[in-house]
């Protein structure tokens, strides 16, 4: 993906992707989508208590992107709806993830 065409919620470096997401816990189903302002949003069934939503967020992204959970970490926003997520992945694999994420737009 061309750096000029990257969405604002996605940052790429040689060894990782960083996603800015808004999380809505307590939803009817898990779902990843672009909200009306163009931000990446994830609705999760888990409640926000005791980190359940954060754990489900990592598990959901792992399943959706087909990346091991140990490669996904929460950098910022443990107690906030606005989160910064790091996915450690080699540059040669990043295009695959970007294609999956781009399919939602």
C-alpha positions as CSV (number, residue, x, y, z in Angstrom):
1,X,0.0,0.0,0.0
2,X,1.3,3.4,-0.9
3,X,2.2,5.5,2.1
4,X,0.2,8.4,0.7
5,X,-3.0,6.3,0.5
6,X,-2.8,4.9,4.0
7,X,-5.7,5.7,6.2
8,X,-5.1,7.8,9.3
9,X,-5.8,4.9,11.7
10,X,-3.0,2.8,10.2
11,X,0.8,3.3,10.6
12,X,3.4,1.0,9.2
13,X,7.0,0.5,10.1
14,X,9.4,-2.2,8.9
15,X,8.5,-4.6,11.7
16,X,5.0,-3.6,12.9
17,X,1.6,-2.2,12.1
18,X,-0.1,0.2,14.5
19,X,-3.9,0.6,14.5
20,X,-5.9,3.4,16.2
21,X,-9.3,1.9,17.0
22,X,-12.4,2.9,18.9
23,X,-13.9,0.0,20.8
24,X,-17.5,-0.5,21.8
25,X,-17.8,-3.2,24.4
26,X,-21.1,-5.0,25.2
27,X,-22.3,-5.2,21.6
28,X,-24.5,-7.9,20.2
29,X,-21.8,-9.3,18.0
30,X,-18.1,-8.8,17.3
31,X,-17.6,-6.6,14.2
32,X,-14.9,-4.5,12.6
33,X,-16.0,-1.5,10.5
34,X,-15.3,2.1,9.6
35,X,-17.6,4.4,11.5
36,X,-19.2,7.5,9.9
37,X,-16.1,9.6,10.6
38,X,-13.8,7.2,8.8
39,X,-12.3,5.8,12.0
40,X,-11.7,2.1,12.5
41,X,-14.2,0.8,15.1
42,X,-14.6,-2.6,16.7
43,X,-17.8,-3.7,18.5
44,X,-17.2,-6.5,21.0
45,X,-19.5,-8.8,22.9
46,X,-17.4,-8.7,26.0
47,X,-18.0,-6.3,28.8
48,X,-15.4,-3.7,29.8
49,X,-15.0,-5.1,33.3
50,X,-11.7,-6.6,34.4
51,X,-10.1,-6.3,31.0
52,X,-12.5,-8.7,29.3
53,X,-13.0,-6.5,26.3
54,X,-9.3,-5.9,25.9
55,X,-8.7,-9.7,25.9
56,X,-11.5,-10.2,23.4
57,X,-10.1,-7.4,21.2
58,X,-6.8,-9.2,20.9
59,X,-8.4,-12.6,20.3
60,X,-10.8,-11.1,17.7
61,X,-8.0,-9.3,15.8
62,X,-5.9,-12.5,16.0
63,X,-8.7,-14.5,14.4
64,X,-9.6,-11.9,11.8
65,X,-6.1,-11.1,10.7
66,X,-4.8,-14.7,11.1
67,X,-1.9,-13.5,13.3
68,X,-0.9,-15.2,16.6
69,X,-2.2,-13.4,19.7
70,X,1.4,-13.0,21.1
71,X,2.1,-10.7,18.1
72,X,-0.7,-8.3,19.1
73,X,-0.4,-5.9,22.0
74,X,-2.3,-2.9,23.4
75,X,0.0,0.1,23.5
76,X,-2.4,2.6,24.9
77,X,-6.0,2.9,26.1
78,X,-6.4,-0.1,28.5
79,X,-9.2,1.8,30.2
80,X,-10.4,3.9,27.3
81,X,-12.5,3.2,24.3
82,X,-9.8,4.7,22.1
83,X,-7.0,2.2,21.8
84,X,-3.6,2.0,20.1
85,X,-2.8,-1.5,19.0
86,X,0.6,-2.9,17.8
87,X,0.8,-5.9,15.5
88,X,4.4,-7.2,15.2
89,X,4.8,-8.5,11.7
90,X,7.5,-8.6,9.1
91,X,7.3,-6.1,6.2
92,X,6.7,-8.9,3.7
93,X,3.6,-10.0,5.6
94,X,2.1,-6.5,6.1
95,X,0.5,-6.3,2.7
96,X,-1.7,-9.3,3.6
97,X,-3.0,-7.6,6.8
98,X,-3.5,-4.3,5.0
99,X,-5.6,-6.1,2.3
100,X,-7.8,-7.6,5.0
101,X,-8.2,-4.3,6.8
102,X,-8.8,-2.4,3.5
103,X,-11.6,-4.8,2.6
104,X,-13.7,-3.2,5.4
105,X,-13.7,0.2,3.8
